[in-house]
Amino acid sequence: MSTPDPVFHARINPLIKPFLVVQIGFTMVITIIGIPLAIVWFLGLGRWWAQHYYDKLECHLSDRTLRYRKGILVQVEKTIPLENIQDVTFVEGPILRHFQLSTLKFETAGSGAGQANDMHLTGIVDAHDFRNRILAARDKLKQEQRGGAHDPAAADAHLAALRAIEGKLDQIIVLMQR
């Protein structure tokens, strides 16, 4: 069985590299035992590792799946069927915001908090747009699976409502950034 062609290849923000160096280095420092490692980390090992990690990051959205790949020594590839995605949560805290990054968290059918199959994507360029693409692709797939029968007037009404919601969310984001 061949893999579907990517519909959309997400770009990864290069600012994830300094974010990872700081995040991991800070973790080493707070463990106290890791302070000697943190010194080596901040003197160059962290930058080397972050560059190689960044080079291996991939995220593809196809018409049926979302695939994410990462890792240097141990490569991890996660594939989520779009029909299993229940929700995509956008997370942006003060540290992520400082690095102009955000995280997308996925809730899938049959998964609960803390399970190993949870998927988190950090560093996607224009994460809001990517989130909307994922949800639109999921909805399109579900529509096709139901036979594609729909009322065009109802679809237009739903689209108008979604656009109004998106406009309000954009206003909220602007207000929160002030």
Secondary structure, DSSP 8 states (H G I E B T S, - for coil): ------SEE--B-TTHHHHHHHHHHHHHHHTSTTHHHHHHIIIIIHHHHHHHHHHH-EEEE-SSEEEEEE-SSS-EEEEEEGGGEEEEEEE--HHHHHTT--EEEEEETT--TT-TT-EEEE-BTTHHHHHHHHHHHHHHHHHHHTTS---HHHHHHHHHHHHHHHHHHHHHHHHHH-
